[in-house]
């Protein structure tokens, strides 16, 4: 199952081909070069875009080009909208608890304006923007966020996105809604090519979600808090856990040994926190998740830990997701 999706922005989620091509043509006209027709622009444009400009405007400093592009694009940025099916797909990924990241060449200020205006910034766990060459960044995202490569895909509309996915060791999903044509993308050999994100959603809906065991609102007593006096006495915490076993329930043969003993999990969590002292619930939550993965036959754990410390709030909480390391 694809649990983690890394998105490109331009041409994948955002319909900005026209404004980008117009702003780029303004640069060519500034230097006395002819503008490119849209299909010619799609055929010749590529990432990293410094090589594109070096071919058509050799010797012009990148900083000068960036300033001109920013000036002309801002005049057209209001026309950038979400592509059809993009918002529905992001909501689908959120509803199916997929982790979402963004990796794009788009300027930070442009993304901030567009994602805020279009109401999608909150979908992404983390965004990586202003990235000239994405090929080395996919592996970095995997390592930083502990993503399993076999459960991760990079969705993009350009050959560079497909190459970045392959170099990072994840599935490449190419969408035909943006800059590169079907012919260009086909030559890059993506694992999946879709007409748009609506088609991709239909494909993902055909794969059933994994079986899970839910443990809701287990009461714990732990010594946790930044002030030393707060750590002197155990305080009540609440933890909720979503546990994915390594095998689905059809293989159990009605035997406890084949599944996760949730009573044993509850007892082990209580015992584990009794023996610890932590300043941060973030630290405690991470330690709990890692301990459960090591102690039980769990493929993946999601955990929410609540603390009742601020009088003006119902509670404060942290949420984390961790996966077991692949067997070696």
FENKA-V253637 format. One record per pair of residues at least 24 apart in sequence whose C-alpha atoms are under 10 Angstrom apart, sorted by the first residue. I is the first residue (numbers start at 0). J is the second residue. If there is no record, write none. Layout:
i-><I	I>
j-><J	J>
This chain:
i-><0	0	0	0	0	0	0	0	0	1	1	1	1	1	1	1	1	1	1	1	1	2	2	2	2	2	2	2	2	2	2	2	2	2	2	3	3	3	3	3	3	3	3	3	3	3	3	3	3	3	4	4	4	4	4	4	4	4	4	4	4	4	4	4	4	4	5	5	5	5	5	5	5	5	5	5	5	5	5	5	5	5	5	5	5	5	5	5	6	6	6	6	6	6	6	6	6	6	6	6	6	6	6	7	7	7	7	7	7	7	7	7	7	7	7	7	7	7	8	8	8	8	8	8	8	8	8	8	8	8	8	9	9	9	9	9	9	9	9	9	9	9	9	9	10	10	10	10	10	10	10	10	10	10	10	11	11	11	11	11	11	11	11	11	11	11	11	11	11	11	12	12	12	12	12	12	12	12	12	12	12	12	12	12	12	12	12	12	13	13	13	13	13	13	13	13	13	13	13	13	13	14	14	14	14	14	14	14	14	14	14	15	15	15	15	15	15	15	15	15	15	16	16	16	16	16	16	17	17	17	17	17	18	18	18	18	18	18	18	18	18	19	19	19	19	19	19	19	20	20	20	21	21	21	21	22	22	22	22	22	22	22	22	22	22	23	23	23	23	23	23	23	24	24	25	25	25	25	25	26	26	26	26	26	26	26	26	26	26	27	27	27	27	29	30	30	32	37	38	38	38	40	40	41	41	41	41	41	41	42	42	42	42	42	43	43	44	44	44	45	45	45	45	45	46	46	46	46	46	46	46	46	47	47	47	47	47	47	47	48	48	48	49	49	65	69	69	69	72	73	76	76	76	77	77	77	78	79	79	79	80	80	80	80	81	81	81	81	81	82	82	82	82	83	83	83	83	84	84	84	84	84	84	85	85	85	85	85	86	86	86	86	86	86	87	87	87	88	88	88	88	88	88	88	89	89	89	89	89	90	90	91	91	91	92	92	92	93	93	95	95	96	97	98	98	98	98	98	98	98	98	99	99	99	99	99	100	100	100	100	100	100	100	101	101	101	101	101	101	101	102	102	102	102	102	102	102	102	102	102	102	102	102	103	103	103	103	103	103	103	103	103	104	104	104	104	104	104	105	105	105	106	106	132	132	132	133	133	133	133	133	133	133	134	134	134	134	134	134	134	134	134	135	135	135	135	136	136	136	136	137	137	137	137	137	137	137	138	138	138	138	138	138	139	140	141	141	141	144	144	145	145	145	145	145	146	146	146	147	147	147	147	147	152	152	154	154	154	154	154	155	155	156	156	156	156	156	156	157	157	157	157	158	158	158	158	158	158	158	159	159	160	160	160	161	161	161	161	161	161	162	162	162	164	164	165	165	172	173	174	174	209	209	209	209	209	209	210	210	210	210	210	210	210	210	211	211	211	211	211	211	211	211	211	211	211	211	212	212	212	212	212	212	212	212	212	212	213	213	213	213	213	213	213	213	214	214	214	214	214	214	214	214	214	214	215	215	215	215	215	216	216	216	216	217	217	217	217	218	218	218	218	219	219	219	219	219	219	219	219	219	219	220	220	220	220	221	221	221	221	221	221	221	221	221	221	221	222	222	222	222	222	222	222	222	222	222	223	223	223	223	223	223	223	223	223	223	224	224	224	224	224	224	224	225	225	225	225	226	227	227	229	229	230	230	230	231	233	233	233	234	234	234	235	235	235	235	236	236	236	236	236	236	236	236	237	237	237	237	237	237	237	238	238	238	238	238	238	238	238	238	238	238	239	239	239	239	239	239	240	240	240	240	240	240	240	240	240	240	240	241	241	241	241	241	241	242	242	242	242	242	242	242	242	242	242	243	243	243	243	243	243	243	244	244	244	244	244	244	245	245	245	245	245	246	246	246	256	257	258	258	258	259	259	259	260	260	261	263	264	264	264	267	267	267	280	280	280	280	280	280	281	281	281	281	282	283	284	284	284	284	284	285	285	285	285	285	288	288	288	288	288	289	289	289	289	291	291	292	292	292	292	293	293	296	297	297	298	298	298	298	299	299>
j-><97	149	150	151	203	206	207	208	209	97	98	147	148	149	150	151	152	170	203	206	208	92	95	96	97	98	99	146	147	148	149	150	151	152	208	92	96	97	98	99	100	141	146	147	148	149	150	151	152	153	92	97	98	99	100	101	123	146	150	151	152	153	154	169	170	172	98	99	100	101	102	103	123	125	126	127	137	140	141	151	152	153	154	155	164	169	171	172	99	100	101	102	103	123	126	127	152	153	154	155	156	160	172	100	101	102	103	104	105	127	128	133	153	154	155	156	157	160	81	101	102	103	104	105	110	114	128	154	155	156	177	79	81	82	103	104	105	110	155	156	157	176	177	178	81	82	155	156	157	174	175	176	177	178	179	81	82	85	154	155	156	157	173	174	175	176	177	178	195	196	80	81	82	83	84	85	86	88	89	119	154	155	156	174	176	177	195	196	79	80	81	82	83	85	86	110	113	114	117	176	177	78	79	80	81	82	83	85	176	177	178	75	76	77	78	79	80	81	82	177	178	40	41	79	176	177	178	75	78	79	177	178	71	72	73	74	75	76	77	78	79	68	71	72	75	76	79	178	44	72	178	68	71	72	75	67	68	69	70	71	72	73	74	75	76	52	64	67	68	69	71	72	68	71	67	68	70	71	72	52	56	63	64	65	66	67	68	70	71	52	55	56	64	67	56	59	56	178	178	179	180	178	179	157	177	178	179	180	183	178	179	180	182	183	178	179	157	178	179	157	158	159	178	179	104	131	132	133	157	158	159	160	104	130	131	132	133	134	159	104	131	132	131	132	106	106	108	109	109	109	109	112	113	112	113	116	113	113	116	117	113	114	116	117	113	114	117	118	119	176	177	195	196	176	195	196	197	195	196	197	198	199	200	119	195	196	197	200	117	118	119	122	196	197	196	197	200	195	196	197	198	199	200	201	119	122	123	196	200	119	122	200	203	204	122	200	203	122	123	204	208	208	151	122	123	124	125	144	146	151	320	123	124	125	126	151	124	125	126	127	140	144	153	125	126	127	128	140	153	154	126	127	128	129	130	133	136	137	140	153	154	155	160	127	128	129	130	131	132	133	155	160	128	129	130	131	132	133	129	130	131	130	131	159	160	163	159	160	162	163	164	166	167	159	160	161	162	163	164	165	166	167	163	164	166	167	163	164	166	167	163	164	165	166	167	168	169	163	164	166	167	168	169	167	167	167	168	169	320	321	320	321	322	323	324	320	321	322	321	322	323	324	325	190	191	189	191	192	196	199	179	192	180	181	184	192	193	195	181	183	184	187	183	184	185	186	187	188	189	184	187	184	187	189	185	187	188	189	190	191	187	188	189	189	190	189	190	199	199	198	199	243	244	245	246	247	248	242	243	244	245	246	247	248	249	240	241	242	243	244	245	247	248	259	297	299	300	240	241	242	243	244	258	259	260	261	300	239	240	241	242	243	261	300	301	238	239	240	241	242	261	262	264	265	302	239	240	241	302	303	240	303	304	305	265	268	269	304	265	268	269	305	265	266	268	269	270	271	272	273	304	305	269	270	272	273	269	270	271	272	273	274	275	276	277	280	283	272	273	274	275	276	277	278	279	280	283	272	275	276	277	278	279	280	282	283	306	276	277	278	279	280	306	308	277	278	279	280	278	277	278	278	308	276	277	278	276	272	273	276	306	307	308	305	306	307	308	280	304	305	306	307	308	314	316	303	304	305	306	307	314	316	265	268	284	302	303	304	305	306	316	317	318	301	302	303	304	305	318	264	265	288	300	301	302	303	304	318	319	320	299	300	301	302	303	320	291	292	296	297	298	299	300	301	302	320	296	297	298	299	300	301	322	295	296	297	298	299	300	296	297	298	299	323	296	297	298	296	296	295	296	297	295	296	297	295	296	295	295	291	294	295	291	294	295	304	305	306	315	316	317	316	317	318	319	317	317	316	317	318	319	320	317	318	319	320	321	319	320	321	322	323	320	321	322	323	321	323	321	322	323	324	323	324	323	322	323	322	323	324	325	323	324>
